[in-house]
Amino acid sequence: MNSKILWDIKAWLYARFRRVFPFGKILDDENRALKSLLAQIPLTRGVVIDLGTGTGNALDIVPADFVRIGLDSNFEMLKFAKQQISGYYIQSDILNAALKSDSADILIMCGVWEYIKNRAFLVSEILRIIKRNGYAVMTYSPPKPLTSLRILLGLKIYPIAEERMYEYLNVNGLKIMALRRCMLQHQILIKKTESNGTSQI
């Protein structure tokens, strides 16, 4: 089965069963963490770009005062998002994102990192897309049994340990500001700066 069909199936399942136990508990846990990280960003307006927006869950948490832009390669995911959350939506491959450099005040990447093998490229995209002094909130999946079970969906997963994640993000121009550990994914708040990437957590 090709990846497009698998993502179409995932979109259908996610939109209908994400509130059903235990998925609803996992989602609520992740949403609380996302809200707490977004609350630490001292911005009240600007452009928020959600890479791999899926059905728009993360954009739904962003206040309406922001310009909300969702990007996803899957049409079915975007269709669900458009029906629920106002914003602008782009169908595009994350590895070839149709986005200008320095275009986002806040970049969100939830549920993206674990599907991309080329992690260095993702870091370069964060640096490219975010404005100076802008922020990114992203998730990653640590190696654990729940992460391994996601392989049953037929999609390749690349889990990563917390220390290894810090190594990727501890580069010139990025500063790790905060971390939240959830049941399935961990969430990190990052700031783009001109200084080195010394962690603040």
VENURRA-V95580 format. One record per residue. RES is the residue in one letter. PHI is phi in whole degrees, -180 to 180 (NA if undefined). OMEGA is omega in radians with two decimals (* if undefined). NEAR is the number of other C-alpha atoms within 8 Angstrom. Layout:
res & phi & omega & near
RES & PHI & OMEGA & NEAR
RES & PHI & OMEGA & NEAR
//
This chain:
res & phi & omega & near
M & NA & -3.09 & 4
N & -77 & -3.01 & 5
S & -66 & 3.13 & 7
K & -62 & 3.14 & 7
I & -65 & 3.12 & 8
L & -62 & 3.12 & 12
W & -70 & 3.06 & 9
D & -62 & 3.11 & 11
I & -65 & 3.13 & 8
K & -62 & 3.11 & 9
A & -61 & -3.13 & 12
W & -64 & -3.13 & 9
L & -65 & -3.09 & 9
Y & -63 & -3.10 & 8
A & -65 & -3.05 & 9
R & -99 & -3.01 & 7
F & -120 & -3.06 & 9
R & -66 & 3.13 & 10
R & -94 & -3.13 & 9
V & -83 & 3.10 & 7
F & -62 & 0.06 & 6
P & -91 & -3.07 & 6
F & -63 & 3.13 & 10
G & -63 & 3.12 & 11
K & -67 & 3.12 & 9
I & -63 & -3.13 & 11
L & -64 & 3.13 & 10
D & -61 & 3.11 & 8
D & -61 & -3.13 & 10
E & -69 & 3.11 & 10
N & -65 & 3.09 & 10
R & -62 & 3.13 & 8
A & -65 & 3.13 & 12
L & -62 & 3.12 & 11
K & -62 & -3.11 & 9
S & -67 & 3.11 & 8
L & -73 & 3.11 & 12
L & -62 & -3.14 & 9
A & -67 & 3.13 & 7
Q & -84 & -3.14 & 6
I & -86 & -3.06 & 7
P & -83 & 3.11 & 5
L & -126 & 3.12 & 5
T & -112 & 3.09 & 6
R & -158 & -3.11 & 7
G & 140 & -3.11 & 11
V & -109 & 3.06 & 12
V & -112 & 3.10 & 13
I & -114 & -3.13 & 12
D & -108 & 3.12 & 15
L & -80 & -3.05 & 13
G & 73 & -3.01 & 13
T & -65 & -3.13 & 17
G & 61 & 3.13 & 11
T & -89 & 3.01 & 11
G & 88 & -3.09 & 14
N & -57 & -3.10 & 9
A & -68 & 3.13 & 12
L & -63 & -3.13 & 12
D & -65 & -3.14 & 8
I & -83 & -3.10 & 8
V & -73 & 3.13 & 9
P & -57 & -3.07 & 6
A & -68 & 3.10 & 6
D & -68 & 3.10 & 7
F & -84 & 2.94 & 11
V & -78 & -3.04 & 10
R & -104 & -3.12 & 14
I & -126 & 3.11 & 13
G & -113 & 3.12 & 16
L & -125 & 3.09 & 15
D & -155 & -3.14 & 16
S & -83 & -3.04 & 9
N & -99 & -3.09 & 11
F & -64 & -3.11 & 8
E & -64 & 3.09 & 9
M & -60 & -3.11 & 13
L & -64 & 3.14 & 17
K & -62 & 3.09 & 9
F & -64 & -3.12 & 11
A & -62 & -3.12 & 13
K & -61 & -3.11 & 11
Q & -71 & -3.01 & 7
Q & -111 & -3.01 & 7
I & -127 & 3.10 & 9
S & -72 & -3.14 & 7
G & 163 & 3.11 & 9
Y & -111 & -3.05 & 7
Y & -127 & -3.10 & 9
I & -125 & 3.02 & 8
Q & -92 & -3.06 & 10
S & -160 & 3.05 & 10
D & -72 & -3.13 & 8
I & -61 & -3.12 & 10
L & -76 & 3.08 & 4
N & -142 & -3.00 & 6
A & -64 & -3.14 & 7
A & -82 & -3.09 & 5
L & -130 & 3.11 & 6
K & -74 & 3.04 & 6
S & -69 & 3.13 & 8
D & 54 & -3.07 & 9
S & -108 & -3.06 & 10
A & -117 & 2.95 & 13
D & -78 & 3.09 & 12
I & -134 & 3.06 & 13
L & -114 & 3.10 & 15
I & -113 & 3.06 & 12
M & -137 & 3.13 & 14
C & -102 & 3.11 & 14
G & 70 & -3.13 & 10
V & -111 & -2.99 & 11
W & -52 & -3.03 & 14
E & -73 & 3.13 & 12
Y & -99 & -3.08 & 10
I & -109 & -3.13 & 9
K & -76 & -3.10 & 6
N & -85 & -3.08 & 6
R & -68 & 3.14 & 9
A & -61 & 3.11 & 7
F & -66 & 3.12 & 7
L & -61 & 3.12 & 10
V & -63 & 3.13 & 10
S & -65 & 3.10 & 8
E & -70 & 3.06 & 8
I & -58 & 3.14 & 10
L & -64 & -3.10 & 10
R & -74 & -2.98 & 9
I & -82 & -3.08 & 13
I & -77 & 3.02 & 17
K & -69 & 3.05 & 12
R & -60 & -3.05 & 8
N & 69 & 3.02 & 8
G & -87 & -3.03 & 12
Y & -130 & 3.00 & 13
A & -133 & 2.97 & 13
V & -119 & -3.09 & 16
M & -139 & 3.10 & 12
T & -115 & 2.98 & 13
Y & -146 & -3.11 & 14
S & -106 & 3.10 & 13
P & -76 & 3.10 & 12
P & -65 & 3.11 & 9
K & -162 & -3.09 & 6
P & -56 & -3.14 & 6
L & -62 & 3.10 & 7
T & -64 & -3.13 & 13
S & -62 & -3.13 & 9
L & -65 & -3.13 & 7
R & -67 & 3.08 & 10
I & -63 & 3.14 & 10
L & -62 & 3.08 & 6
L & -74 & 3.09 & 7
G & 88 & -3.11 & 7
L & -111 & -3.11 & 10
K & -67 & 3.14 & 6
I & -116 & 3.10 & 10
Y & -119 & 3.11 & 10
P & -66 & -3.11 & 10
I & -148 & 3.13 & 11
A & -73 & -3.07 & 8
E & -59 & -3.13 & 7
E & -63 & -3.14 & 6
R & -68 & 3.11 & 8
M & -62 & 3.12 & 9
Y & -61 & 3.13 & 8
E & -62 & 3.13 & 8
Y & -67 & -3.03 & 10
L & -88 & -3.09 & 11
N & -83 & -3.12 & 13
V & -121 & 3.12 & 10
N & -61 & 3.12 & 8
G & 104 & 3.10 & 11
L & -125 & 3.10 & 17
K & -131 & 3.10 & 16
I & -78 & -3.05 & 15
M & -102 & -3.07 & 11
A & -162 & 3.13 & 10
L & -138 & 3.03 & 9
R & -128 & 3.14 & 8
R & -100 & 3.14 & 8
C & -114 & -3.07 & 11
M & -63 & -3.05 & 7
L & -106 & -3.10 & 9
Q & -128 & 3.00 & 11
H & -104 & -3.07 & 13
Q & -121 & -3.08 & 14
I & -127 & 3.01 & 13
L & -102 & -3.09 & 13
I & -126 & 3.03 & 12
K & -120 & 3.06 & 12
K & -90 & -3.11 & 14
T & -135 & 3.06 & 11
E & -97 & -3.14 & 8
S & -89 & 3.13 & 7
N & -76 & -2.99 & 11
G & -88 & 3.14 & 12
T & -64 & -3.13 & 8
S & -69 & 3.10 & 8
Q & -107 & -3.09 & 7
I & -109 & * & 6
//
